[in-house]
């Protein structure tokens, strides 16, 4: 095992959660590596500090914080019981598709198209497509050479 793996498994090693084989390999590495010995000491100190802090937390129980768990859970159960007892009321749905709305959509599309033609949006479209095709064929020729576009024999 290397030092990174030892550092990764160190908390489990301290808690005694590892298999005997892995624990033995970690112990063998620690016995030969001074850096890992130091890491083990630091980890043990941190674990002791953590246990000490957890012990002190048990002493501070006398705070005046009300226990709301019972009241909140009772309210949740009441709401859930009301939800289960409630019978769903059938609703009538409105038709979403009507011929009037479809004609309205077609009319708006036609008006927008007419405005786009008036402002000349589609004026140079054919020229621009031809120009793009020319650029693309030049790029293909530049990338793959002239053999990619063999001459057409008539």
N, C-alpha and C positions, 0 to 999 in steps of 0.2 A: 504494500500500500504506500501511497505517497502522502506528503504532508497535507495536500488539499483534501484528500479523502478522509484523513484523520480528523481534520477540523470539521468536516461535514458530519462525521459520525460521533463527535465528541459529546454532545448532549445525551445521546442515547447510551453511550458508554458510561457516563456518570450516573444515569438513572438505572443502569443494569438491565436494559431492554434488548441487548444484542445476544445473538447466538454465541455459544462457547467458542466456535471456530473464529468468528469475526472478532470477538473480544480478545482472543489469544493473539491474532494477527495485529490488532491495534496495540496491545501491550508490548509485543516484540518490536514494533516500530518506535513506540515511545521510549523504550529502553535504549535505543540506539540514536535517537534524534533529540539533541538539546532544545531545539526550537519548539518541538512538540511537547516536551516536558514543561517548558514555560507556558505554552498554551493550555496545557492540562491544569496547571496551578491557577492560572487566571480564571479558567472555566469553573474550577472548584470554588474559588473565592466568590465568583459571581453567583453561583448556585447557593452558597451559604448566605450571601447577602439577600438573595431573593427569598429564601426560606425565612430569614429574620424579618423581612418586610411583610411577608404573608402572616407571620405570627403577630406582628404589631397591628395589623389590620383587624384582627379578631378582637382586640381590646377596645377599638373605637366604635363599638356597637351602640353606645348610649346616645347617639345623635337623635334629634327630634324630627326624624323623617317619617311621615305617616306611611303605613303600608296600604297601598291602594290596589294591590293585586286582587284581593277578594271582590272588591266593589267593581273593578273593571271587568273581571271575568264574569260576574253575575250579569252585568249589563250586556256583555257580548252574548251570553247564553239567552237572555231575554230577546235580544234583537234577532238571533238565529231562530228561536222558537216562533216568533211572529212571522218571519220570512217563510218558514216551512208551512205554517198554517194558512198563509195568504194564498188564495186561489187566483191564478192568472185570469185576467179579464180579457176575453177575445176582443181584438180591435179590428176595425175595418180599415183596410189599406186603400189608399187612393191610387188610381192608375197613374203610373209615372210617364207613360208614353201616350201622348195624344197627337193626332194629326196637326193640331194647331201649333204645338211647340216645335214639331219637326219642320213645318213650313217657316217658322220664325228662325230656326237655325240655318236653314238654306238661304233665307233672305239675308241674314247677317253675313254669311259666307260670300254670297254674290256681291254684296256691297263692299266688303273688304277687298275682294278681287278687283272690282272696278276701280277702287281707290289706288290699289297698288299699280294697276296699269296706268292710271292718270299721272302718278308720280314717277313713272318710268323705271320701276324696279325691274321689270322683265325685259327692258329694252336691249341690253347687251348680253343677255343670257346665252344665246347661241354662240356668239363670238367668244365668250369666256369659256364655254365648254370646249370649243375647238382649241383654244389656247392652252387649256389644262391638259388636253390629250397630247398636244405637241410637247409640252414640258415633260410629261410622263414618258413618252417614247424616247426623248433625249436622255432622260435619266436611266432608262433601261439599257440603252445603248452604251452609256458611259459606264454603267456597272458591269455589264456582262460582255461588252465588246460587240463588234459588228456581226459576229456569228449568231447572236441572239435574234437579229432581224435579217434573215436572208432575203436577198432580192427576189421579187415576184416575177416569174417568167410568164409571159403571155403567149 
